[in-house]
């Protein structure tokens, strides 16, 4: 039955695309340039940082970039301001959200195929098309057809495997997952060049898919760095207008001089301009997420419950402000779980931050937590890369290749369950403000380790692909 549905889908999609091609073929297509690249994301452009970095790196080297994807979250301001980057939005249609699930899925694939192919054929002819995968269905096949028609070269940037993400919902043996796996491997082999995010994925692509790829590790962009104390204070003052945990404690008017401006973490002497951390301030814990099935935030919530018990039992630990940033399908579910918790010493908030504020908050935090498990076990969490760019130590959940990024007891800690994470939080925050504490040791290790930034790594690794004949 699944095979029959798939054949019906393929036939319908193919017929529709052929009809569209015949119509478009009669139209004069815009001329292109050897220096033009289409960067394609079949998703929210603002939530695709790696592809934003690709677009910026290309634009800085004189390439004209069509940045193609769905609207939603605002991209970084550097993308918007760059004169070499043109944002090309694909309209989001909601037709597939009615009717039976299988009908919705078929309708979604057909409509996305039509939209993407139409968009790829109406832009000026690119010399290269750089495609994010996942999602690969239907984007890999459609961009391959577009490249074939326009004599462009296709480069796939493998962030993960789409079929492994699907398996989190449907199971590995589900017919749709097996078809998606075949599709991804077959059409992936038709690309001209491939990039991937880890050496483990590079090996897997070669052994299991016969695809040769170049590893481009995620690296922090230049705006991910430690946040100076004065900028921390400005950020906390801004956030305090909307989020109560950032506000300074209520105190009597006479207890503070009139020239002192205070947040929960910092205070500014407006006369001298000096900023310092508040005595007895809470520790700032941060995590970021897309709120999907490959991140189990119940691990963090259970660890925070244990941390609360430590404090209730008299442990000399600071109170916590836990900030979890991001958007995604499971956010409301976890917000309901958070609402059921009744902490005295821990405050949890789940804001969506502007692109410019997120690096500032990372550079102001005491500790990052990563719960990314990786559906394939072969990709690495970019959020940790950004945290490391800000010299922010991390506690990360264990999976197959996390060691390629997080070095246990060097730049952070790796945990396997909520109890282990709770013990790590207790150990790290016992002396979190001490220069000799482990948190500051990890921070010094991150700051003194010379790591390439994104632009330097990209120029060495990826730029040669765009210079090849």
Secondary structure, 3 states (H helix, E strand, C coil): CHHHHHHHHHHHHHHHHHHHHHHHHCCCCCCCCCCEEEEEEEEEHHHCHHHHHHHHHHHHCCCEEEEEEECCCCCCHHHHHCCCEEEEEECCCCHHHCCCHHHHHHHHHHHHHHHHHHHHHHCCCCCEEEEEECCCCCHHHHHHHHHHHHCCEEEEEECCCHHHHHHHHHCCCCHHHHHHHHHHHHHHCCCCEEEECCHHHHHHHHHHHCCCCEECCCCCCCCCCCCCHHHHHHHHHHHHCCCHHHECCCCCHHHCCCCEEEECCEEEECCCCCEEECCCCCEEEEEECCCCCCECCHHHHHHHHHHHHHHHCCCCCCCEEEEEECCCCCHHHHHHHHHCCCCCCEEEECCCCCHHHHHHHHCCCCEEEECECCCCCCCCCHHHHHHHHCCCCEEEECCCCHHHCCCECCCEEEECCHHHHHHHHHHHHHCCCCCCCHHHHHHHHHHHCCCCCHHHHHHHHCHHHHHCC
